[in-house]
């Protein structure tokens, strides 16, 4: 007889004091690892090696998403009452505003080193995270937050937003010429912008942010993912026609095929969007349920555990390595689903994902989490050279501790920091 592990026996983990304490302990471990190791005294943040040392202490190239994610996460830390967290926010906001920001042409450079811009292009992905950082910083009253919010909102509205599609364009040169002919549109940047738009709506009350988030979700999920049996398509042409043959050598940001981790991320985001919008958009919860079910059916490795990084369009594993962020997004999505659409499947999936995280992704020796494992769940570095940032793992630990009605910042602020 199979062991009894259903809800009737184990209940809902996120209601159990021990599990909640365990999650908080993991979050604290992540804060400790990154707060004390990642701050670069020359500005921005280091990528870290497995032991927590800088991967490149002298010549670190710093992507804007890393600084923005640090601001977001340590703003959450400040809301919780973590000593030193606000100092990390100050450090990150200063670097974004005074170094990543292009004072001549507007917008924000993708990457810098100690000498200035390395990649001066303007990426939708990076600008989405600037909006997230500014929104998070506003929740703790940071003095640069309002100016950055106004600036990034203007850039997104005037340079990136395409009203005819209801989503953003992907990338431009430093002086705002379409990069590579402007023929590419991607869901990844729009997905993260959806997250940031919701945070901006929560921080400001400006409903235009929420309207834009709903527009992106309608395009990328209801229309595009819905047309391919709730598998989130990644790559499109300039008119948002799906390109199943798209290839790019950057397998970290633009892998070929489909990426189940993004199905999971969207499942959570559209439930959050549903709640923030007063539960008036009827298709959102069913879509979230379908996205999660597909990710578990097609993306989860039933033999060894973990989510395959990518699938081909025949639903076969393509890149078979296991990355930490899909597991993080899976745990968060399962929690959101179990709060809004409770079921044994969602609860058991939540436990299954956390079991693999605890066994294989958490680095119990050195701290932090392994960002990449082989198919057999052995630490590796084919895509990710070390431990880049705190964002996905921290959110996975904290999201189950607060109401599934909005972002972490909103939940923590409304709870007065109480767990």
N, C-alpha and C positions, 0 to 999 in steps of 0.2 A: 504494500500500500504506500502511495506517495505521502510524504510528510504533510501535515496540515499546516499550511502557511497562509491561508486566506484571511480576510478581514475579521472573520468571527474569532479567530485565534489571536492574531497579533494586533488587531485594531489599526487605527490610522497612526503611523509613526509620528507625524508632525503634531499630534496632540499629546505625545508622551514626553514627560519632563526629561527623561534621560536622553532621548534622541535630540531634543531641542538643545540640551546642554552640550551634547556632542557636536552638533553643528556649530554652536557658538565657539567651542574650543577650536574647531578647524578654522573658523573665520579669524580668530585671534592669532592662530599660527601663521596664517597668510599675511595678516597685518604686520606681525613681527618680522617675517622674512623680508617683505618688500620695504617696509618703512625704514628699516635700519641698513638696508643694503643697496637699494636702487637709486637713491637720490645722488645725482651727479653734481658735485660742487661747481662745475663749470656751466651748469644749466641743464635742464631736462633730466632724463632718467637713463640709467644703464639697463641694457639687457644683461641678465645674470646667467652665470654658469650653474651647474648642478649644485655646487656647494654654496652659492650665494655671492660669489665674487663677480666683478665686472667681466663681461666677455671681451671688452676692448676698452680698457681704462683711458687710453690716450686719444683714440680716434673714433669713439662711438658715434655711429650715425643714428640720429634720433628721429623716428617717425612721429608725426603729430598725433597719431592715434594713441601712442603710448603715454604721452604727456596728458592728453585729454582724459584717457581712462583713469590715470592716477588721480587727477582732480576729481573725477566722478566718484571714485571709490573712497578716497580719503575725505571727501565731503560727507559721505555716508558714515565714515568713521567718526567725524566730528559731530554729526547728529547723534550718534550713539554715545558720545562722551569719551572717546578715546584720546588720551593725552598725546600731543604731538601731531595729530592728524591734520589740524588746521595749518600747521607749518608746512606740511607737504603740499596742501592745496595752494598756499602762497607761492611755493617754489614752482609748481606747475603752471599756475595762472600767469606768473611773471614770464615764464619761458614762452608760453603760447602768445601772449600779448606783445611782448617786446622783441621776440626773435622769429617765431613762425609767421607772424602777421607781416604781410607785404605792404609796407607803408606807401609804396609808389603806385602799385596797380590795384591794391585791395585784395582781399582773400588771404589764404594761409598756405605757406609752402608745405609740401609733403614731408620733406626731411632736411635735417641740418646736421652739421658737425661743428666743431669748435670754430671753424673759419667762416661759417655761414651756410647758405643753402647748398645741399647736395643734389636734391631733386626739387626744382622750383615749380614743378607743375602743380596745378590746383585740382585735387581729387575730390569727388563727391563724398567718398568714404571718409576722408579726413575731415571735411567740413561738417559732416554729420556728427562726428565726435566732438568737434568744437562746440556745436550747439548743445550737446549733452553735457559737456564740461561747464559751460556758462550757466546752464539751467541748474545743475547741481550746486555750483558755487553760489548761486542766488539763494538757495535754500538755507545757506549758513551766513548770508549777509556779506559775502566777500565784496570788497570795494571795487573790484574790476568787473564784477559779474554783469551789471546792467549795461555798461558800455560794450562789453563783448557780446552780450545778447543782441543788442541793437545792431551791432556791426555784422555779426554772422547771419542774423535774420535777413538783413538787407542784401548780403551777398547771395544767400540761397535764393531769395526771391527774384533778384535781378539777373543773376548769372547762371544759376543751375535749373531753376524751376521751369518746366515746360507745360504750360497750361493745357495744351491740346492733348497731352498724354496723362496729365495728372501725376507726374513723377519728375525726378530730376535727371538731367544729363550726367554723364560720367566724369569727364575730365577735360581740362583745358591747359594750355601753356601758361606761363607766368603772366603774359599780357593778354590772356583770355581769348586766344585763338583755339578753335576746336582741335584737340589732339588726334593725330592719325586720321584726319578727315572727319572726325566726329561721328563715325558710323557705329559706335558700340554703345549699348545701354545694358546695365547690369542690375540684377535684383539685390545684390549684396549691399551696395551703398544705399539703396532705397530702403532696405530692411532696417539698417542701422539708423537711417534718418527717421523712420517711423518711430523707433524707440526714442530718439531725441526729440521729435516733435511732441510726443506725449509728455515727456518730461518738461518741455518748455510750456506746454499748456498748463500743466500742474503748477509750475513756478509762477506763471504770469496771469493765468485766467483768460488769455487771448485765444478765442475759439478758432481763429484761423489756423493755428498750429494743429489742432485736432482735426479740422476739416481736411487739411493736407495729408495727415496720417491716414485718414479713412480713404482718401483718394488713392494713395499708394497701395493700400491693402486691397482695394477693389481691383486694381490693375494686376498686381503681382500674384494675388492669391485667388480671388473669386474667378477672374477671367483666365489668367495664364495657368496657374496650378490646377484650377478646376477643369481646364481643358485637357490635362494629361493625367487624370485620375489622382489628383492631389499629391503630385510630386512637384516640388518647387523647381521650376526651370531657372537656370542661372543667367543665361546669356541670350541677348537679343540684339537685333539691328536697330537703326535709328528710329524706326517706326514701331518698335516693340513687337516685331515678329520673332518668334522663337528660332534660335540657331542651335540645332542639336549637334552640329559639326564643329562648333567653335573650339579653337585651341589657342592657348597662351602659355608661354613657358613659365609664368609665375604660378606655380601650383599651390602657393599659400593663399593667394587672394582670388585667383581665377582658374580653378581646376576644371577640367573637362567633365562632361556628364552631369550628374546631379550629386548633391551633397546633403545626405540625410540630416546632418546637424542643423542645417538651415530650415528644414521642415519642422524640427523640434523648436527652434527659436521662434519661428513664425507662430507655432501653435500657442505659445505663451503670449506673444505680443498681441495677437488678435483677440485673445480673451481679455487682456488688459484694455485693449481698445474698446471692446464691447462694454466692459464695466465703466470705463471713463465716459463713454458716450451715452450712458443711461440705458444700456441694453436695448437700444432701439433698432440696431442693424441685425436683422434676424438670421442672416446666413453665417455670421461669425462663429458662434459656438459649434455648429455642426462641422464647419470647415476645420476648426481647431482639433476637434475629435478625429476627423479623417486624416489630417496631417500626422498626428501622433500615431494613429494606428498603422499608417503606411510606414512610418519610420521604424517602428518596432517590427513590423512584418518583413520589411525588405532590407533595412539597414543594420539591424541588430544581429550580431554573431551569436547564434544559439549554441554553438559549440564552445567557443572560448570566452565569450562575453565581450562587451564593448561594441561601439558603432564603427562600421567600416567608414573610412573617410569619404570615398566617392563610389557611386554606382554608374554603370553605363546605362544607355537608354533601353537595354533589355533587362534592367534591374539586377544585373550581375555585379558583384563587387569588382571595382576597377582598381582603385588604390586601397589596399587592404589594411594599411596601417590604422591604428586607433589613436585619435587625438583626444586631448582632455576636454576641449571646448564642446564637442557634441555631447559628451557625457554630462557636462555641466548643464547644458541647455535641456537635455533630456530630463534630468532631475527636476529642474525648475518647471518645465512644461507639465510633467506628471503631477507636480504639486498643484499648479494652477487648475489643471483639469479635474483633479480630485476634489478641489474646493468648489468648482462650479458645476461639474458633471461627475459626481462621485460614482466610482465603480471599483470592483475588485481588480479589474485589469489595470486601471490607472494606479491604484495603490501598490499592486504587486510589481508593476513596472518601476515605480519609484524605488522600491526596496532593491529590486534587481540592479538598477543602475548604481545606487549608492554602494551596494556590495562590491561592484567592480571598481568603483572609485577608491574605496577604502583599501581594497586588496592590491590594486595595481597603480593607480595614479598618484595617490598621496605618497610623497617621499618621506617616509617615517624616519629616515636616517638624517637627511640634510635639511629638511624643511621645504616648504613650497610643494608644488605638484609637478610631476613629470608631464611635460606638454605633448609628448609623443611616445607611443609604444608601437612595437611590431604587432603583427597579427596575433602573435602568441603572448602579447602583453608584457614584452620585455622592453625596458627603456631604450630609446633610439633617438637619432638626431638627423634624419634624412631631410626634413623640412624645417624643423625648429631647432636652432643650435643650443638652446638652453631654456631658461625660465624667463619669458619676456615680460609678463605683467600679471597683475592680480585680478583683473576684471571678471573673467568668466567664472573662475573658481569662487571668488568672494560672493558673487551674486548667487551662485548655486547654494552656498551655505546659509545665506541670510534670507533669501526669498521665502523659504518655508516658515520663517519665524514671524512673518508679518502678514496682514490681510492681503488676499489676492485681488485687490481692487484698484491697484495702480502701481506706480514705481516704488522701489525701495525707499527713496527719499521721502515720497509722500507718506508711505506707511509708517516710517520711523518718526517723521515729524508729527503726524496725527496721534501717534501713540506716546508722544513725549519721550521717545527713546526707550520706552519700557517694552520688554520682550513678552 
